[in-house]
Amino acid sequence: MTMTSNLMLFSLLLLNVVSLCFAEEFFDEKLTVRPLKDGKVASTLAFTTILKNASPRSPQKLHQDDDSQQYTLFPLALGQIIREYGVTEMHLSLNAGKWNYDAWGQPVEPGVGTGAELWAWIGDGALESVDVRWKGLRNALAGLFCSSLGQLDDLRTTSPVDVFLPEGSLPSSDTQQLRHASHPSENVCTENLTPFIKLLPCKSSAGLASLLNPHKLFDANWHGMGDEGVEVRLSFQVVSDPLRSPLATKQDWSFSTLFDRTVERSCPAARSSVVEVSLPRNSPYSISPEPTAAEEAQARYNVQAMAKPVDVSMKWLHEFQRLNAQQNESPATPLSIQRTLKEWSQSRGELSAAITNHGAYPVQAIYLETMPWIVQFYLHTLTATVDGEAQPSAISNLSYIPAMPHSRPTTFHVLLTIPAKSTLRLSMDVTKAFLRYTEHPPDAQRGWDLPPAIIYPLGLDSQPSRMYTPTLLVDLATPDFSMPYNVIIFTCTLVAFIFGNIFNFLTRKFVVVSLRDLPKERND
């Protein structure tokens, strides 16, 4: 069974706001539940705060005193950060695991790369440079979300503007610059969920946010969070497995089984509170309670008008056929990606990526690698093959920024043309750096996590969305860190031996004793 370990995604897309004294604020919440073809269930909780009549803050005014912030629904802690550093648009994701594109399709929030990923469009023209404010932004977010985002330093920062396009409207009066960084080794736990909940108007005490049960969410196969625009959209995505138990034969689910909670009361701050359930097309089912409105492929509930507690459930009439589902499984996305790193030695290897086009028409896609300097590319060895035959014309518009040791990462950007019903394979030799012993992590024998590659399809019927490959683990030449302890033990033993003998010679008094003068023992 292909599934992920726990994965949390928190993506932020924010437009900086200046004077909010007269801005209207609206809060909406929505839960979307979608059964998947492999028996799992994908749930997306979206919490949207809209600020009307708001405008971005100009970076030229960052050195001036800011207006007092009078937020009612907008999260103050987040608003202060984006205003302080002149951030126009920002996305943050914290993930642990991988998204199964072939079985689950495209996620609602595209940023599902493993580890931490932060990218932002920042206005230029302030007294402090964009890089200085970028550093302050990631450190401030690290404190807000209890994560190690401070490690997203210059060694991991790039500017791939063709892939990370702005999703909001950027001000035309200021020049905007992109900064992107990822850290695949970032771990995710409940301490990241708690700050997320504190940004909501009703916290987890009412409304759909009351379903955010960390004990169930962190036991799921996938989960994530996100937000966007002059609006702030905080979302949490989760993929649960009703068939995890060997005794389970049906993919039945309910709020009680997915979250171990129900909606006891509505959030009074919410303008709307909606639950949407995608209905299966080829399997008989029953859903309860009766939806407020129903279409051909979707049931809709108005939580505010429903009797409490709200516990939506869906039951299947037939058992789930695991073997048939695997045999007849067809990819849920037009493209499939497989990325590998073959290591010939501790200094050399080969990086390869295979992209399969399942459609009937050729597809163009941007392929992006942002590799830390510890793995460097031999660009002259780059080859492209289509179904095993060389196809140099499949590569165009190649852009390559080589890495600088201890300074900046590699940025490899290329436009690919993938023929219909074919597999395009890219391969390239790489060399692995020899690190100083102080640069190795505490778990050096485990290896280094490499960030995922990104595929950005172009020209598809659906809205283009980034696709992330799984992360890779690279084995670098590692010194024997046990030797210092061996040397310390040997040295301490030798010093103790020498010091003990010298101490004995200096402090002991040697006296000659005659055995004849000793009294004889009496034998009674």
Secondary structure, 3 states (H helix, E strand, C coil): CCCCCCCCCEECCCCCCCCCCCCCEEEEEEEEEEECCCCCEEEEEEEEEEECCCCCCCHHHCCCCCCCCCCCCCCHHHHHHHHHCCEEEEEEEEECCCCCHHHHCCCCCCCCCCEEEEEEEEECCCCCCHHHHHHHHHHHHHHHCCCCHHHCCCCCEECCCCCCCCCCCCCCCCCEEEEEEEECCCCCCHHHHHHHHHCCCCCCCCHHHHHCCHHHHCCCCEEEEECCCCEEEEEEEEEECCCCCCCCCCCCEEHHHHHCCCECCCCCCCCEEEEEEECCCCCCEEEECCCCEECCCEEEEEHHHCCCCECCEEEECCCCCHHHHHHCCCCCCCEEEEEEEEECCCCEEEEEEEEEECCCCCEEEEEEEEECCCEEECHHHCEEEECCEECHHHEEEEEEECCECCCECEEEEEEEEECCCEEEEEEEEEEECCCCHHHCCCCHHHCEEECCCEEEEECCCCCCCCEECCCEEECCCCCCCCHHHHHHHHHHHHHHHHHHHHHHHHHCCCCCCCCCCCCCCCCC
